[in-house]
Amino acid sequence: MSIPLRRPSLPPLPRPAGGPRSPRFGRGRRGQPPQPWILTGRDVSAPPPAHRRLAWPRPAALGALAAGAVCAALLLVSLRMDSIRLRYALADAVRAEQELLDQQRRLIVQVRHLRDPRRLEALAGELGLAPAACLVDLDHPRACPEPAP
């Protein structure tokens, strides 16, 4: 004797005359035909059926969500610390640039003082050198006249 592996399928139930989308009929459960709405004779003294609890959120899903939130927070903290570190480095670089510019200004003044023709003439007189017959400006050079023999 053989045992059937599948249950024989039942013939489909006939649909009501109004059709499944008619306002007279409510939505049926999955795989069942829609049931008519009963507006009279409903027992209101009985408590409503308990709603089925959703399977989500599971502890594993909550753990994954919490881990993602912690990772995102750590990423934001590290980005904030990097931006603060870069701001301090930028402030140090600007301060160093200002010091270098001040030093450059002081050195330009010192070079102009050392190259001053009147100072050089006085220094040459102290050292016993002959007075210059012609001064040559290195910024705008021009030929000196020939000395008379």
MARBA-138247 format. One record per residue (C-alpha): residue in three letters; x, y, z. Coordinates in pm, 1 decimal. Example, Ala and Ser with C-alpha at 12.3 -4.5 7.8 and 13.67 -1.06 7.14 Angstrom:
% residues 2
NODE,ala,1230.0,-450.0,780.0
NODE,ser,1367.0,-106.0,714.0
% end
This chain:
% residues 149
NODE,met,0.0,0.0,0.0
NODE,ser,145.6,338.1,-95.4
NODE,ile,115.4,654.5,110.2
NODE,pro,54.1,971.7,-88.3
NODE,leu,335.9,1219.5,-43.5
NODE,arg,115.7,1522.2,-104.0
NODE,arg,-226.0,1607.9,19.4
NODE,pro,-472.3,1625.8,-262.5
NODE,ser,-553.6,1985.2,-350.7
NODE,leu,-902.7,2108.0,-280.7
NODE,pro,-1108.7,2277.4,-550.6
NODE,pro,-1114.2,2657.6,-523.0
NODE,leu,-1398.2,2810.4,-324.4
NODE,pro,-1654.1,3007.2,-522.9
NODE,arg,-1616.5,3385.4,-502.8
NODE,pro,-1904.1,3599.6,-383.4
NODE,ala,-2103.7,3791.1,-643.5
NODE,gly,-1960.0,4130.2,-548.7
NODE,gly,-1603.6,4027.0,-633.1
NODE,pro,-1297.9,4045.3,-410.8
NODE,arg,-1263.9,4423.1,-432.9
NODE,ser,-1620.6,4499.2,-348.5
NODE,pro,-1666.5,4719.1,-38.6
NODE,arg,-1894.7,4452.6,108.7
NODE,phe,-1602.0,4218.3,166.3
NODE,gly,-1292.7,4255.3,382.5
NODE,arg,-946.8,4131.9,294.7
NODE,gly,-888.2,3766.5,363.4
NODE,arg,-577.8,3611.2,504.1
NODE,arg,-312.1,3493.0,268.8
NODE,gly,-442.1,3197.7,73.2
NODE,gln,-801.0,3238.3,196.4
NODE,pro,-1089.4,3408.5,25.2
NODE,pro,-1205.3,3744.2,160.9
NODE,gln,-1461.6,3725.5,437.8
NODE,pro,-1769.7,3948.3,453.4
NODE,trp,-1769.1,4224.1,714.9
NODE,ile,-2011.5,4165.0,993.4
NODE,leu,-2143.5,4494.7,1117.3
NODE,thr,-2429.1,4362.1,1331.3
NODE,gly,-2420.1,4097.4,1596.6
NODE,arg,-2053.3,4156.5,1679.7
NODE,asp,-1955.4,4066.7,2032.8
NODE,val,-1795.0,4381.1,2174.0
NODE,ser,-1761.0,4245.1,2528.0
NODE,ala,-1477.9,4012.7,2427.4
NODE,pro,-1131.0,4171.6,2424.3
NODE,pro,-985.4,4229.0,2081.2
NODE,pro,-746.0,3959.1,1966.4
NODE,ala,-385.3,4018.0,2067.7
NODE,his,-170.9,4151.0,1789.5
NODE,arg,105.8,3928.7,1676.7
NODE,arg,443.5,4052.7,1792.6
NODE,leu,685.0,4133.1,1518.4
NODE,ala,994.2,3917.9,1501.9
NODE,trp,1210.0,4227.9,1455.6
NODE,pro,1413.3,4371.2,1625.9
NODE,arg,1601.4,4068.8,1739.3
NODE,pro,1889.2,4102.0,1984.9
NODE,ala,2140.9,4026.8,1710.0
NODE,ala,1994.8,4301.7,1491.4
NODE,leu,2000.3,4544.3,1782.5
NODE,gly,2360.7,4448.7,1855.5
NODE,ala,2459.5,4506.9,1493.6
NODE,leu,2276.8,4839.4,1494.6
NODE,ala,2450.1,4944.1,1817.8
NODE,ala,2789.3,4837.6,1680.3
NODE,gly,2727.4,5041.4,1365.2
NODE,ala,2628.6,5344.2,1572.6
NODE,val,2941.3,5309.9,1787.8
NODE,cys,3161.1,5280.6,1476.7
NODE,ala,2999.3,5589.0,1325.4
NODE,ala,3049.3,5782.3,1650.5
NODE,leu,3415.1,5677.4,1667.7
NODE,leu,3463.8,5785.7,1307.4
NODE,leu,3314.5,6127.6,1383.3
NODE,val,3533.6,6164.3,1693.3
NODE,ser,3848.0,6076.6,1497.0
NODE,leu,3754.8,6322.5,1220.6
NODE,arg,3695.4,6594.6,1479.0
NODE,met,4030.5,6528.0,1645.5
NODE,asp,4207.1,6534.6,1307.6
NODE,ser,4047.1,6867.6,1222.2
NODE,ile,4153.0,7014.4,1561.0
NODE,arg,4507.1,6883.0,1512.0
NODE,leu,4520.5,7037.3,1164.7
NODE,arg,4395.5,7371.7,1299.4
NODE,tyr,4674.2,7378.7,1558.4
NODE,ala,4931.2,7285.2,1291.5
NODE,leu,4798.6,7560.6,1065.6
NODE,ala,4819.8,7816.2,1347.2
NODE,asp,5182.0,7712.4,1413.6
NODE,ala,5265.2,7740.6,1043.1
NODE,val,5108.7,8088.5,1021.4
NODE,arg,5303.6,8198.6,1331.2
NODE,ala,5629.6,8065.0,1181.4
NODE,glu,5553.3,8242.2,852.9
NODE,gln,5502.1,8573.6,1035.5
NODE,glu,5833.7,8529.3,1217.2
NODE,leu,6012.1,8457.2,888.5
NODE,leu,5855.2,8761.5,723.4
NODE,asp,5966.6,8982.0,1015.5
NODE,gln,6317.3,8837.6,992.3
NODE,gln,6319.5,8900.1,614.4
NODE,arg,6218.5,9264.6,669.0
NODE,arg,6495.6,9312.3,928.2
NODE,leu,6754.0,9155.6,695.3
NODE,ile,6646.7,9374.3,400.7
NODE,val,6690.5,9684.3,618.9
NODE,gln,7031.6,9560.0,734.0
NODE,val,7146.8,9489.5,373.4
NODE,arg,7034.1,9835.5,260.7
NODE,his,7220.9,9990.9,551.2
NODE,leu,7538.2,9791.9,472.2
NODE,arg,7523.6,9884.4,101.0
NODE,asp,7459.3,10254.4,161.9
NODE,pro,7710.1,10449.4,-54.8
NODE,arg,7767.0,10722.3,210.3
NODE,arg,7847.1,10459.3,474.0
NODE,leu,8083.6,10279.7,233.0
NODE,glu,8255.0,10611.2,147.9
NODE,ala,8308.3,10688.4,516.2
NODE,leu,8437.1,10335.8,578.9
NODE,ala,8678.0,10364.3,283.9
NODE,gly,8812.9,10695.8,424.1
NODE,glu,8871.8,10531.0,762.8
NODE,leu,9063.7,10249.9,596.4
NODE,gly,9281.5,10495.3,398.8
NODE,leu,9146.1,10417.7,54.1
NODE,ala,9130.6,10679.0,-221.3
NODE,pro,8792.0,10844.9,-267.2
NODE,ala,8578.0,10695.0,-539.9
NODE,ala,8576.6,10872.7,-873.1
NODE,cys,8246.6,10719.1,-976.6
NODE,leu,7972.1,10543.3,-785.2
NODE,val,7810.0,10244.6,-954.5
NODE,asp,7457.1,10158.6,-854.1
NODE,leu,7423.1,9780.2,-884.9
NODE,asp,7047.6,9804.1,-932.2
NODE,his,7092.6,10042.2,-1231.4
NODE,pro,7448.7,10002.8,-1363.0
NODE,arg,7591.3,10255.3,-1607.6
NODE,ala,7936.2,10316.8,-1743.4
NODE,cys,8168.7,10549.5,-1553.6
NODE,pro,8357.9,10819.6,-1742.8
NODE,glu,8725.5,10748.0,-1811.7
NODE,pro,8961.5,10917.5,-1563.4
NODE,ala,9177.6,11196.9,-1706.5
NODE,pro,9549.6,11103.5,-1744.4
% end
